[in-house]
Amino acid sequence: MAETALHEFDRDTAVTRGGPGVHDVDLSAGWSIGHALNGGYVLAVAGRALAESLPHPDPFTVTAHYLTATLPGPARIRTDVARTGNTTSTASAGVFQTDDEGRETERIRVLATYGDLDALTDEVGTTAEPPPIPQQAECFSAADSPEEFKPEMGNRLDLRLDPHTCGWALGEPSGRGEIRGWLGLADGRDHDPLSLLMAVDALPPTAFDYGVQGWVPTVELTVHVRAMPAPGPVRIALSSRNLAGGYLEEDAEVWDSKDRLVAQSRQLARTLRRR
């Protein structure tokens, strides 16, 4: 019987155990944003190594500090388990790459607590509401984007941006710091907790809506995964309230097809160029 082909995300985040607390991975250029890899993708790879190192399967809270730009190619992930408990476990991870001269550089440092989302209760008390995004057919797809906003990673995604938050693509940023859209994976894979680590960093940065162009590298990113996502694309709302001194914060909410808030994040990012 022929072996079932892996979805792109599973193939490109697969890690191989190289010894106690060590995992090796070949980071795919398919998740590039310019010369570097998307921070959410790299976080998901580290998240998979952590899942294989802990007795609990799902990320509850994950914080990453981005030290240097991660490049396509081989990498090594070193994990260190701090504590294992009945309901949650905590560990750290570092993603390292070695250059042609044998010098090793740490790319990101992660601290995470894992648990079991399926074991959570169904109780919900919230004032949060799903973002007002038009239906997918009324949103802009990647095929509608200007060439300068088509990174290689876009080929891995089915991204549909809310036209009300796309003025920046036409040279008319709103200045509100808001970007919203639908996000699926291009090969039809449904979202899971690991792909949510990527999803919070998959849309164009809110810096674009402030009129800032160019690379917007993440300095720090914290993700809270709140529930197992239902099948289908998710809706993501990004917002920022403060761009100052060349840095901005970006908050993300991720909602699934059952109108549940399944992930939240905040990141601090650096703006390198202005229009």
C-alpha positions as CSV (number, residue, x, y, z in Angstrom):
1,M,0.0,0.0,0.0
2,A,1.4,3.4,-0.9
3,E,2.4,5.7,1.9
4,T,0.0,8.6,2.5
5,A,1.6,11.9,1.4
6,L,2.1,14.4,4.2
7,H,0.5,17.8,4.0
8,E,3.1,20.6,3.4
9,F,2.9,22.0,6.9
10,D,3.4,18.6,8.5
11,R,6.3,17.8,6.2
12,D,8.0,21.2,6.6
13,T,7.7,21.1,10.4
14,A,8.8,17.5,10.9
15,V,11.7,17.0,13.3
16,T,14.0,14.0,13.8
17,R,15.2,13.1,17.3
18,G,18.9,13.2,17.4
19,G,19.4,12.3,21.1
20,P,18.1,13.3,24.5
21,G,16.7,16.8,24.2
22,V,17.9,17.2,20.6
23,H,15.9,17.4,17.4
24,D,17.1,18.0,13.8
25,V,15.0,19.7,11.1
26,D,15.5,20.8,7.5
27,L,13.7,24.2,7.4
28,S,11.9,24.7,4.2
29,A,12.4,27.8,1.9
30,G,8.7,27.5,1.1
31,W,8.0,29.6,4.3
32,S,10.2,32.5,3.4
33,I,9.4,36.2,3.7
34,G,12.2,37.7,1.6
35,H,15.6,36.2,2.6
36,A,14.4,34.9,6.0
37,L,11.9,32.4,7.2
38,N,8.5,33.5,8.7
39,G,8.7,33.7,12.5
40,G,5.5,31.9,13.0
41,Y,6.7,28.9,10.9
42,V,9.9,28.7,12.9
43,L,7.9,28.8,16.1
44,A,5.7,26.0,15.0
45,V,8.8,23.9,14.2
46,A,10.1,24.5,17.7
47,G,6.6,23.8,19.0
48,R,6.7,20.4,17.4
49,A,10.0,19.5,19.0
50,L,8.6,20.6,22.4
51,A,5.5,18.5,21.9
52,E,7.7,15.5,21.3
53,S,9.7,16.3,24.4
54,L,6.7,16.7,26.8
55,P,4.0,14.3,28.0
56,H,1.3,16.8,27.0
57,P,0.4,17.3,23.3
58,D,-0.8,20.9,22.9
59,P,0.8,24.3,23.4
60,F,-1.1,26.4,25.9
61,T,1.3,29.4,26.1
62,V,4.4,29.9,24.0
63,T,6.8,32.8,24.2
64,A,9.6,33.3,21.7
65,H,12.4,35.8,21.5
66,Y,13.9,36.2,18.0
67,L,17.6,36.6,18.2
68,T,18.8,36.4,14.6
69,A,17.1,35.8,11.3
70,T,16.3,32.1,10.6
71,L,17.4,30.9,7.1
72,P,16.2,27.9,5.1
73,G,18.3,24.8,5.6
74,P,19.4,22.5,8.4
75,A,18.8,23.5,12.1
76,R,19.0,21.9,15.5
77,I,16.5,22.3,18.3
78,R,17.6,21.7,21.9
79,T,14.9,21.3,24.5
80,D,15.1,21.4,28.2
81,V,12.2,20.2,30.3
82,A,11.7,22.3,33.4
83,R,8.7,20.6,34.9
84,T,6.1,17.9,34.1
85,G,2.8,17.8,36.0
86,N,-0.7,16.2,35.8
87,T,-2.3,19.0,33.8
88,T,0.6,21.0,32.3
89,S,4.3,20.7,31.6
90,T,6.9,23.4,30.9
91,A,10.0,23.4,28.8
92,S,12.4,25.7,26.9
93,A,13.8,25.3,23.4
94,G,16.5,26.9,21.3
95,V,16.7,26.8,17.5
96,F,20.3,26.8,16.2
97,Q,21.9,26.9,12.8
98,T,25.5,26.4,11.8
99,D,27.3,28.4,9.0
100,D,29.8,27.1,6.4
101,E,32.6,27.7,8.8
102,G,31.1,25.6,11.6
103,R,30.0,28.5,13.8
104,E,26.7,27.9,15.5
105,T,24.2,30.7,16.0
106,E,21.0,30.6,18.1
107,R,18.0,31.9,16.1
108,I,15.1,31.9,18.6
109,R,14.7,31.1,22.3
110,V,11.3,29.6,23.4
111,L,9.7,29.0,26.7
112,A,6.4,27.1,26.6
113,T,3.7,25.4,28.8
114,Y,1.8,22.5,27.2
115,G,-1.4,20.7,28.2
116,D,-4.3,18.8,26.7
117,L,-6.9,21.0,24.9
118,D,-9.3,18.0,24.6
119,A,-9.3,17.8,28.4
120,L,-10.6,21.3,28.9
121,T,-14.2,22.1,29.9
122,D,-16.7,23.7,27.5
123,E,-17.3,26.6,29.8
124,V,-16.9,30.0,28.1
125,G,-17.4,33.5,29.5
126,T,-16.2,36.2,27.2
127,T,-16.9,39.7,25.9
128,A,-14.9,39.0,22.8
129,E,-16.7,38.9,19.4
130,P,-15.6,37.5,16.0
131,P,-14.1,40.1,13.7
132,P,-16.4,41.7,11.1
133,I,-14.8,40.1,7.9
134,P,-16.8,39.7,4.7
135,Q,-17.3,36.3,3.2
136,Q,-14.2,34.7,1.5
137,A,-15.6,35.3,-2.0
138,E,-15.7,39.1,-1.2
139,C,-12.1,39.3,0.1
140,F,-8.8,39.8,-1.8
141,S,-6.9,36.6,-2.4
142,A,-3.1,36.4,-2.9
143,A,-3.7,36.4,-6.7
144,D,-5.1,40.0,-6.3
145,S,-2.0,41.3,-4.4
146,P,0.7,43.5,-5.9
147,E,3.9,41.6,-6.7
148,E,5.8,43.2,-3.9
149,F,3.4,41.7,-1.4
150,K,3.7,38.1,-2.7
151,P,6.3,36.3,-0.5
152,E,7.1,32.7,-1.1
153,M,5.2,31.7,2.0
154,G,2.0,32.9,0.3
155,N,2.1,29.8,-1.9
156,R,1.6,27.7,1.2
157,L,-1.5,29.6,2.3
158,D,-5.1,30.3,1.2
159,L,-5.2,33.9,2.5
160,R,-8.2,36.2,1.8
161,L,-7.8,39.7,3.1
162,D,-10.6,41.9,4.2
163,P,-10.9,44.7,1.5
164,H,-11.7,47.2,4.3
165,T,-8.2,46.8,5.7
166,C,-6.2,46.6,2.4
167,G,-5.9,50.3,1.6
168,W,-2.1,50.1,2.2
169,A,-1.8,47.8,-0.8
170,L,-3.1,50.7,-3.0
171,G,-0.9,53.3,-1.4
172,E,-3.7,54.4,0.9
173,P,-3.0,53.1,4.5
174,S,-5.8,54.0,7.0
175,G,-3.4,54.7,9.9
176,R,-5.7,52.6,12.2
177,G,-3.2,49.7,12.4
178,E,-5.8,47.0,11.5
179,I,-5.5,44.0,9.1
180,R,-8.1,41.2,9.0
181,G,-8.5,38.1,6.9
182,W,-9.4,34.4,6.4
183,L,-6.6,31.9,6.6
184,G,-6.4,28.3,5.4
185,L,-3.6,26.1,4.2
186,A,-3.4,25.9,0.4
187,D,-3.3,22.1,0.3
188,G,-6.5,21.8,2.4
189,R,-5.0,20.8,5.7
190,D,-7.2,21.8,8.6
191,H,-5.7,23.9,11.4
192,D,-4.5,22.4,14.6
193,P,-2.8,23.9,17.7
194,L,0.7,23.9,16.0
195,S,-0.5,25.6,12.9
196,L,-2.1,28.3,15.0
197,L,1.4,29.2,16.2
198,M,2.1,30.0,12.5
199,A,-1.2,31.6,11.8
200,V,-0.9,34.4,14.3
201,D,2.2,35.6,12.2
202,A,0.9,34.8,8.7
203,L,-0.9,38.0,7.7
204,P,0.8,41.1,6.4
205,P,2.0,43.2,9.4
206,T,-0.1,46.0,10.8
207,A,2.9,48.3,10.2
208,F,1.7,48.4,6.5
209,D,-1.5,50.1,7.6
210,Y,0.6,52.8,9.2
211,G,2.3,53.4,5.9
212,V,5.5,51.5,6.8
213,Q,6.9,49.3,4.1
214,G,9.7,46.8,4.1
215,W,10.7,44.0,6.5
216,V,9.1,44.1,9.9
217,P,11.1,41.5,12.0
218,T,9.6,40.1,15.2
219,V,11.5,40.8,18.4
220,E,9.2,38.8,20.8
221,L,6.0,36.8,20.2
222,T,3.7,35.3,22.8
223,V,0.8,33.0,21.7
224,H,-2.0,31.6,23.9
225,V,-3.8,28.6,22.3
226,R,-7.3,28.5,23.9
227,A,-9.1,25.7,22.1
228,M,-8.8,23.0,19.5
229,P,-9.9,24.7,16.2
230,A,-12.8,23.3,14.3
231,P,-12.3,22.2,10.7
232,G,-12.2,25.0,8.1
233,P,-10.4,28.3,7.6
234,V,-9.9,30.6,10.6
235,R,-10.6,34.4,10.8
236,I,-7.7,36.5,12.0
237,A,-7.9,40.1,13.3
238,L,-4.6,42.0,13.8
239,S,-4.5,45.4,15.5
240,S,-1.8,47.8,16.8
241,R,-2.3,50.9,18.9
242,N,1.2,52.2,19.1
243,L,4.1,52.6,16.7
244,A,6.9,54.6,18.4
245,G,10.7,54.6,18.3
246,G,10.8,52.2,15.4
247,Y,8.8,49.5,17.2
248,L,5.2,48.5,17.4
249,E,3.0,46.0,19.2
250,E,0.7,43.7,17.3
251,D,-2.3,41.8,18.8
252,A,-3.9,38.9,17.0
253,E,-7.2,37.1,17.6
254,V,-7.9,33.8,15.8
255,W,-11.5,32.6,15.4
256,D,-12.5,29.2,14.1
257,S,-15.5,28.2,11.9
258,K,-17.7,27.7,15.1
259,D,-17.1,31.3,16.2
260,R,-14.7,30.3,19.0
261,L,-11.7,32.3,20.0
262,V,-9.0,29.6,19.5
263,A,-5.8,31.6,19.8
264,Q,-4.5,35.0,20.9
265,S,-1.1,36.6,20.6
266,R,0.9,39.7,21.1
267,Q,4.2,40.5,19.5
268,L,6.7,43.3,19.5
269,A,8.1,44.0,16.1
270,R,10.7,46.4,14.7
271,T,10.1,48.6,11.7
272,L,13.2,49.0,9.6
273,R,12.0,51.3,6.7
274,R,9.4,53.9,6.2
275,R,7.7,54.9,3.0
